[in-house]
Amino acid sequence: MKFSDIPGLEETKERLKDAVRTGHLAHALLFDGKPGGAALPMALALATYVNCEQSGGEDACGQCPACSKYDKLIHPDLTFTFPTAGGKKVLSENFLGEWRNFVKEDPYGTYTDWLNYIGIKQGNIPVEESRQIIQNLSLKSYEGGYKIVLIWNVESMAAPAANALLKILEEPPAKTLFLLVTSDYNRLLATIQSRVQRVAVRDLNEEEMVDYLIQYRQIDPERAKRIAFLSEGNLSDALSRLGREESEHKEWFANWMRYCYVFDIAKIVPTCDQFDEFSKEEQKGVLEYGLKILREIYLENVGLSSMVKLENEELVFVQKFSKVFNFANIGKISEAISDAILHIERNVRAKIVFLDLSMIMATLIKK
């Protein structure tokens, strides 16, 4: 992973590279970003950059032996720690194969994605992991560069595990770099927070997301704008949408809203049948799209039309519907859609979920 592989976020990349070039890189960095963001890729890019045999330029060379090993996540001086089922026999080193495949497939994957990938319901980082890290750091570097310890989802560390690392975090061996990655800064112990330098990794803005999808994923501009709008800066979500067949959310959802508005049961029931035939991801996608449309209706309704992020048919629909929409019930409608998404995730029959939601919409949508 190189800095150039990460879309946008130029200010963060420059700050990190400048710290390396000027010799002011902290020995323990905490990459703090939302789930689905670029915190892990940014940490990996820095690790590659500091150990590149031609470091000091604008990016790692990507061709030297060190870069090749970092690209494959097999460099001997790079240690990974991440949540597993815990216990002495279930340490990170026992899942390295799965971890490497997971990161290569989706470096923006979330904690939930990882647990699903390895088939466990809840993960943690036990104290045995900290003891393993300390033992590994007692050995010399294999290739003479930095020894790097990357702890992903560090908030999953049990208190004993975090406390066991405090001394070595404060006084690490020479040429040792701790790269901690979190998506929930407030869950970290204050003693950990005080021993690391925080690197805030913001979400991609809409322009960065659109540029990335068009330039590197060869997505047509209209679809790129739609995906950027729906994913709201979450790269993991945006990339997962690329792997799906994109259903016609715009027209389908607009028609459904119209049927609910006039309470046309003869059309609502067949629409529920259609919804039942969608894949689970498509069903969630339709409902998530609905939440975004409600946000735009809200903005239009309160006179903030300049903030509406829609164009063409979608914009016309929002403008017209906001005139007849019961603004007072928008919170209840949003809650009903969110509950429907939760029920779909829990494998409740989609037709029943959507029919129930349709009845709720029909009673709340009108003025």
N, C-alpha and C positions, 0 to 999 in steps of 0.2 A: 504494500500500500504506500503510495506516494502522495504528497500534498496535491499534486495535479489531478489525482484520481477523485478528489473530493470536490463537489461542486460548490461554488461560492465561498463564503466565509473567509475572504481574502485578508481581512484585518486580523483574524485569529492566526492564520498561517504565518503572516509577516511577523507578528509578535513572537511566535515560537522560534522561527528561524533566526530572528535578530538576537534572541536570548542565547542561542547556540553559538552564533558567530562572534558575539561579544564576550562570551564566557560567563554569562549571568544566568545560566539555566539552573533553576532550583533542583535540588536532588529528589524532591517529592512533589509531584504535580497531581492535582485532582481535576479531571475533565468532567465537567458538570453540564449535562444536557438532557433534554426531555427524551422519553422513550421514542425510538424510531429516528433519532437524530444522529449527528455525525461525531459524537463524543468518542466512541471506540475507534472509528477510522482515523480521527485526528491523533489519538494516542499512538496508533500503529504507524502513522505517517511520520510522527516525531521519532519513534523508535528506529525506523528505517533511516531517517535523515542523520541521526547522531552517529550511527554505526556504518554509514556508507563510506566506502574507501575513498570517495572523491567528494566528501561533504564540504560544506562552506559555500556552495553555490545557491541557486534559486530552489533546487530540489535535489532529492537523492537521484543518483545516476540511473538506477534501475537495471544496471548491467553488471556491476561488480559481483563477486561471489557473495558478499554480505547481503547485498540487495536481493539477490536471487533467493537466498535462504529466508530472508524476511518476507518476501513475496509468497513463499510456500509455508510460512509460519513455522519453520523448522530450525531457525538459528539456535545453536547450542547455548548462547548467552541470553536467550529470551525465555523467561519463565511465565507461564500463564496460571492464574488462579481465578476460578469462577464458581458459581453455585452448582452443587451437585446434591445428591441425597444426603450427604454428610456421613461422618463416621470414619474410622481409621482405614477401612478397606474401600472407601468410595471417595477418594481424593480426585482432584482435577487431573492429575497425571494419568488416571485410569480412563479418562474421557478425551484425551488429546486428539485422537483420530476424529471423533465426532465433532469436537470443537473446531478443528481446522476446516472440516467440510462445511460446518454451519457458517463460519465467518466468511469463507470464500463464496458461498452461495448468497449470503445476505449480510454484509458487514454492518448494516443498519438494523439488524434484528433486535427484538426486545427480549426482556427477561422471560415473558410468557412464551414467546416463540422458541426460546432455548429449552425451556422445560418441556414443551410439546415435542421438540425435536428428539430429546433423549428419553421421553416417555415417563416423566415423573410429575407429580402434582405440586410439590413444594420443594424448593432448593434452599440450601444455606451453605455458608463457608465456615466449617468447624475449626476449632483451635488446632487440630492436627495439621491443617494447611499452613498456619502461621509457623509452626515448628519446622515444617518442611522448607518453607522459604528461608528461615534463619539458617538451617543446615546447608542449603544450597549456596547461600551467600558466603559461607565460610570457605568455599572453594575458590580457586583462582579462575579468572576469565579464560575461556577456552581459546579465544581468538584475539585477546588483547584490547578489545574495545570496551564499551560500557556493558556491564551486566544489568539487564533490565528486568524488573519484576512488574508485570501488568496484572492488576487485580480488577476484574470486570464485575460490575454490580456489587461494589464494595459494601453497599448498605445491607447486603445479605450476610455480612460477617456477624457471627454471634459475638456478644460482648467479650467473652474470654479470648476469642481469636483476635479481635481488634486490640485488646489490651496487651496481648503478647507481642504485638508488632511495634508498640509505642517507642521503645528504646531504640530499635534499629531504624525506625523512621526518622528519629531525631538525630541519630549519629550512625549513618550507614557506612559501610566500607567504602574505600576510595573507588571512584568510577562506577558507582552504583546509582541507578536511576529507578525510582518508584513511579509508576504511572497508574493512578487509581481512576476508575471510571464509575460515575454514579448517575442515576436518573432521579434520585430523591435525596438531595443534599441534607434536608432536615432530619433524616433518619440516622445520620452519621453521629457517632460520639463526638462531643465537643473536643475531646483530647486528640481525636484524629483530625478534625477540622483545623485545629491550631498548629498541626505539624506539616501541613501541606499548603502549597500555593494553588489557589483555585483558578482554573481556566474555564470561564463560562463559554460554552459552545451553544450559540443561539440556533433557533430553527432557521431554515432557509426562508428567505422572503419569496414572494410569489414570482418575481422576475427571475431570481436565481433558479428556482425550480423549473420554470418554463424553459429557460435557456438550456438547462441540463437535459431535460427530456427531449428537446428538439435536436440539440447538437450531438449528444452521446447515446441517445436511445432511438434516434430517428423517428420520433413521434410527430405526426402532423400538428401544426400550431394550435388548431382548434381543440384537439383532444388533449394536448399538453396543458392548455389553459384550464380545461375541465378537471384534469387530474390534480393540477396544482391547487385549484380552488377546493376540491374535495378533501385533499390530504392535509391542507393547512400546515405546510412545512415539515410534515412527517415523511421522511424519505422511505422508510420501510413500508409505510402504507402506500405511497406513490408507486414504488416498484412492484408491490404485490398486485396493484391494479393493472399493471402492464401485462401480467400473466393471465388475466381473465379476459374472457370475451366480454366486451363492453356492451351491456344492454342499453336500450334506448330509455335511459332514466328520465330524460326530459319529458318526452311526449307521454310516456307511460304514467309517470307520477302526476303530471298535469291533468290527464284524463281522469285518473282516480280521484283527485281532489275535486274535480267538477262533478263526478258522480256522487261523491259524498255531500257536496254542497246542495244538490237538488234532491238528494236522498233517493237515487234511482236504484232500487234493489235489483231490478232486472239486469242492470249492468255491473253492479257491485259484486254480485255473486260470481259471475264468470271471471271478473278481474281477480277475485280471490283464488279461483282455480288456476289462473295463469301464474299467480304469485307462487302457488304451491309447486309448480313445475320448474321454477328457477332453482339454480344451485343455491346452497346455503350462503355462499359468498355473495351471489347476486342479490339474494333477499336482503342481506345486511347492507349491501351497497345501495339498494333502492331506498331503504329507510334512513341510512346516513345522508344520502342526497336530500331526502325530505327535511332533515334537520337543518341542512345548509340553506334550503329554500325558505324555511321559516325564519331563519336569521335575516335573510334579505327582505322578506315581507315586513319584518319588524322595523328594519331600517327605513324602508319606504314609508311605513305607516307613521313613524315619528318625525318625518321630514328630513331624513338624512340620505336622500337619494344619491348624493355624490359618493357615498361610501358603498353603494351596491355594486358588487363585483360580477355582474352578469351582463350578457350582451344578447342581441337578436331576440329569438323566440322566448328564451327564458326571462329576459328583462321585461318583455311585453306581458308575459304571464304574471310576473310579480307585480307589475304596475297595476294591472287590471284587478287581480285578486285582492290586493291590499285595500281596495275600495269597498269590498264586500266582506272582508275577513273580520271576525270578531276579535279585535285586538286584545280585549280583556282576558280571553281564554288561551292566549298563545303559550303561556307557561304550562297549562294543563295539557295542551296538545303536544308540546315538546316532551313532556314527561311520559305521555302515553306512547309516543314513538320510541323513546329510549327504553321503556319497559318491553316493548315489542322486540327490540333488538336483543335485549337480555334473554327473553324467552326463546328466540331463535337460536341463540348461542347454546342454550340448555336443551336444545332438540325437542321443544314442544312442536306439535304439528303446525306447520306454517299456515295452512289454510285457516285453521281455527284462530291462530294469532291474528292474522290479517283481517279476518271477518270481524273479530272483536274490535280491532283497531278502527275498522271502517265505521262501525256503529258509534264508537266514541267520537270519531271525527264528525260524523253527521250531526251529532247533537251539540258540538262545540264550535263548529266552523262558521255558522251563520251569525250575522248581526241580529 
